[in-house]
């Protein structure tokens, strides 16, 4: 039984990791915040806890409820697509009109208002993306159901994969601090963020 339990956890970990590691809107946001060193713990916690909640809902069988309300997913897709396009345009604006002091602000102490904006943006980035529900609630939920009594072990493995990935991405981004001491490097990073956000936002709006 112990080996079966471990196998289910590892299967969940591998499956969860395979769904998370692709560079998407959420990952690009976490990467940028990690590189800035701004509200990193809050961002990582929001992403990991949100994924854990959604995985638990999927394992519990809530996916059937989600599929029964396609209009809700459409509404989320419209709101999420518009949000990602707006965020992508802001990032593109930073590329075209860079702040010369951008590289120097990475070590500044953020104020409370700025931290609140980061938290609200992270929440929107996470919960206004219908792909999160499709991948986490529906796909992982259905894969977990195939495990029978071990479905919760599979879900725990997937949640651990999310925690591991976001922790590594958020705090590992500080290793880029030397590179990002140059404003030009921030333009490259913002270019990546802009391209990712605009592409994801466009695909969301095109798919609804």
C-alpha positions, -999 to +999 in steps of 0.1 A: +000+000+000+029+024+008+044+019-026+011+025-043+006+056-023+040+069-032+035+061-068+002+080-068+019+111-052+048+109-077+023+106-106+004+136-094+037+155-090+049+147-125+015+155-141+011+187-122+046+199-130+041+191-167+010+214-167+026+242-148+061+247-162+051+261-196+057+298-197+023+314-194+008+346-181+010+335-144+046+322-147+058+354-165+043+375-137+059+354-110+092+356-128+091+394-130+081+398-094+108+374-083+134+393-104+123+425-087+123+410-053+089+426-046+062+408-027+076+374-038+064+354-008+029+367-012+029+360-050+042+325-045+018+318-017-012+330-038-003+309-068+005+277-048-026+280-025-049+288-054-036+258-073-041+236-042-077+248-038-085+242-075-068+208-074-088+198-043-120+209-061-111+188-091-103+157-070-136+162-052-154+161-085-164+197-090-153+195-126-187+183-135-202+215-121-178+236-141-186+219-174-223+224-166-219+262-166-201+270-199-214+306-197-194+311-165-162+300-183-170+324-212-174+353-188-142+345-171-125+342-205-137+376-215-126+393-183-093+374-182-085+381-218-092+418-214-071+419-182-041+401-198-042+424-229-042+455-206-013+441-186+006+431-218+002+466-232+016+481-200+046+458-203+050+467-240+049+504-230+078+498-205+098+482-234+091+512-257+095+539-230+118+524-204+124+540-170+161+547-168+160+539-130+142+506-135+173+485-127+179+505-095+144+500-081+148+463-076+162+468-041+139+496-031+114+489-003+079+487-019+052+507-002+019+491+010-001+504-019+023+489-044+022+456-026-016+456-026-015+461-064+008+432-068-014+409-047-046+420-066-028+415-099-017+381-089-052+371-078-066+383-111-039+366-131-047+333-113-085+333-111-094+351-143-078+325-165-102+298-177-073+276-186-066+273-149-100+257-144-097+235-175-062+222-166-065+220-128-101+213-120-111+193-151-079+176-163-062+169-130-096+160-115-104+135-141-069+120-139-071+118-102-105+100-104-088+072-123-067+065-092-098+055-071-090+055-034-056+070-041-070+101-059-062+124-030-026+112-029-025+121-066-039+155-058-014+161-030+014+153-055+001+178-080-003+205-053+033+198-041+045+202-078+028+236-079+044+247-046+078+235-057+076+252-091+064+286-079+088+287-050+117+279-073+106+303-100+098+332-076+129+330-054+152+315-080+146+346-102+168+366-077+198+347-092+192+370-122+198+401-101+233+407-115+220+405-151+190+427-143+212+454-128+212+468-164+180+486-177+184+469-211+179+435-194+146+447-179+135+457-214+141+421-226+122+407-196+094+431-201+093+421-238+089+385-228+061+394-203+044+416-229+045+389-256+032+363-232+004+384-219-007+397-253-006+362-268-025+346-239-051+375-238-056+372-276-061+335-274-086+338-245-107+363-264-105+344-296-117+312-279-148+326-262 
